[in-house]
Amino acid sequence: MLSLRAFPAVLALGLTLAACQSVEKKAETDQAQVLSDSALVCSATAEVEKALEQVDDLTPASTVADAEAAGASLKKALAKLDEAEAELQTSQWKEYRDQVAIYEKFVGQVRQNKSMTLEDAAQQLKAKVAPVLAAREQLAETTACIDVENLTNSEDEASRDKSKDEGPDKADSE
């Protein structure tokens, strides 16, 4: 039987091992969630296309009820698309954080191996950073990060350009 002194150490070791395993397991779960959420976005996009076709099919002979039904269908499809995109964004952030955590864990392991050469460490780290970069790239595709200061300046310039309807600067801005 374990002594009471050894119990906290065994418990801490067990929790540490569980935490190490859970990072990889969580990453797998989050990757699966990204795929699932991507499928939801695709499905929602198809519903929006179908709703747009209903709107496009309206003719002067269509009734107000037909137009309202098409508009309601489009509104519902757009709401579903917004929700699916938000879920996808959330799952991509989770996957990215998981990949960073796995990489940081590996960096800690490399640091502890004092006999490893710098070249070996660099090669191993380069191989392990690939999933982090892939998750970051995937996240960047759906995340629009803009510099507020630059946006404000470009909006000011755009409004000045619009005030000059006809001028020599118009050709330069196109």
N, C-alpha and C positions, 0 to 999 in steps of 0.2 A: 504494500500500500504506500502511496506517496505521502511524504511528510507534508505538513502544512506549509513549510518554507518553500518546498519545490513547486507547490501547486500554482502560485502566481507566475512563476517562470514558465511552466508548461502552458498555462493559459495564454500568456503573452506570445509564446512561440506559435501556438496554434492560431491565434488571431493574426499574427504576422503572415503565416503561410496562407491563411484564408484570404487575407487582403491581397497578397501577391497573385494568387490565382484569380481572384475576382476581377482584377483590372483587365486581364485578357478576356475573361468570360463576358464582362460588361461590354468590351469593345466589339466582340462578336454579336452580342445582342443588339447593340446600337447600329452596327453595320446592317444587320437584318432589318432593323426599323427604317433605316434610310432607304433601303430597297422597297420596302412596303409603302413608305410615304411617297416615293417617286412614282410608284404604280398608281397611288391615289391621285397624284397631280395629273398624270396622263389621262386617267379616267375622267377627272373633272374637266380637263381641257377638251376632251371629246364631247362631254355634255355641253360645254359652252359653244362648241362648233355646231352641235345639233340645234341648240337654242337660237344661234345666229341664223341658221338656215330657216327656222320658223319665221324669224323676223323678216328675212329676205324674201320669203314666199308671200308676204302680205302684198295684196294688190289694192287698187282703188275700190274693188268690189268687196274686199274683206270688211267684216263688221268690226265695230268697236270692241266687241267681246273677243274676237279673234286677236286683235292687236293687244288687248289687255292680257290675254292668255300667253301670247308670245313674249310680252314684256315680263310677266311674272316668271315664266320659264327661264328667261335669260337672267333675271335677277337671282333666282334660286341657284342656277348653275354658276354664276359669278361668285356668289357667297360660298358655295362648296369649294370652288377653286381657291379662293382666298384662304379658307380654312386648311385645305390640303397643303398649300404652299407654306403656311405658318408652321404646320406640323413637320414638314420636310426641313424647314430652316432649323427648327428646334432639334430634330434628330441629327442633322449634320453638325451642329455645334457640339452635341454630346459626343458624337463619334470623334470629332477633332480633339476634344479634351481627353478622351480615352487614349487616342493615339499619342498625344503629348505625354500623358502619364506613363504609358508603356515605354516610351523613349527615355524619359527621365529615370525610370527604374533601371533601364539598361545602362545608361550613363553611370549611374551609381555602381553597377556591377563592374564596369570597365575601370572606374576609379580605384576600386579595391584590388584589382589585379595588377600589382606593382611590377610584375615580371613582363608584362605585355609591352611590345615596342610601340612607339607612336604610330608607325605605319600600320601595324595590325589594328590598333585602336581606331585609327581613321577609317580603315576599310570596313570594320565591323559597324562603326557608327554611321557610316555612309549607307550601308545596307539597311540599318534599322530606321533611318530617318525617312526612307522612301514612303512608308505609309502615312507619316505625318504630313509630308509635302502633298501627297495625293488628297488627303482629307482637307488640307488647307486650300488646295486648288478647287476642289469640289465646293467648298464653302464660299470661296471668292466668286464663283460663277453665279451664285444666287444672292450674294451680299453686295450691296452697293454702298461702299464707304466713300463719302465725299467730304471734302474740306469745306467747312461752313464759310470760312473767310473767302476762299476762292469762288464759291458759289455766289456769295453776295456781290463780289466784284464783277463776276461775269453777268449777273442779272442786271447790274447797273449799266454795264457796257451794252447789253442787249437792248435795254430800254432807250439808251441814247441812240443806238443804231436804228431803232424803229422810228424815232422821231425824225430821222433823215430819210424820208421815203425815197428820194431820188438824189443820189450823190455818188461821188467817185469811190467812196469807201464801200459801197454796197457790193461791188464786184470782188473786192478783197475778202469779204466775209463769207463768200460762198465757196 
